[in-house]
Amino acid sequence: MNENKKLVQAIINGIQEKKGKNIVVVDLNDINDTITKYLVICEGNTPTQVSAIQDSIREFARKEAGAKPVSTDGTRNCLWVAMDYVDVIAHVFVPDARDFYDIENLWEDAPLTEIPDLD
């Protein structure tokens, strides 16, 4: 498994650990002029859950893929947290913010993989 796919899986594991929902992986590898290779998008029900998911992603990415984000933004209000791992960017939203920004549909020509929720 290549490093980016390993990191994507670690991020998914971190999201699922804190019961994050509606996980979508956007594969941008075949799209020209993108700033990253993958987007991993999910949601938490509340800012508190978004914060917990972000902490879990950080821990799983470090342990399973040896990766640390080069930057993290949005931790003040935790309505939308973006974690930049260069070739993979994780986005954790509350549902209203995710609906408003609708970032997965900005890349309509990119393959989307929906990850089933764990119950």
C-alpha positions, 0 to 999 in steps of 0.5 A: 500500500502506498504512503498516501493510501496508508494515510487515507486509511489511518485518517478513516480509522481515526474518524471511525474511532470517534463515530464520525459519519458520512465519510467520503474520499475524493481521489484527485490523482488524475485531476490536473493542478490540484493542491493535494492527491486526496480529500477525506471528508466527514462530519461530527454532530457537534463542535465537541465531536468535530474536535474529538475526531480531529484529535483522533485523526492526528493520533491515528495518522501519527501511529499508523502512517507516521504522519503529522499535519503541516497545518490545522485550521478551524480548531477555534470554533470546530465547525469545519476543521481542515488538517493538511497532510500535503498529499491528503487533506482531512476535512471534519465538518458539522452537518450545516457547514458541510451542506453549505460548503459542499466541497465534495461536489466541487470536484465532480470529475473526481472519483468519490468513495463513500465509506459506510458508517460504523454503527 
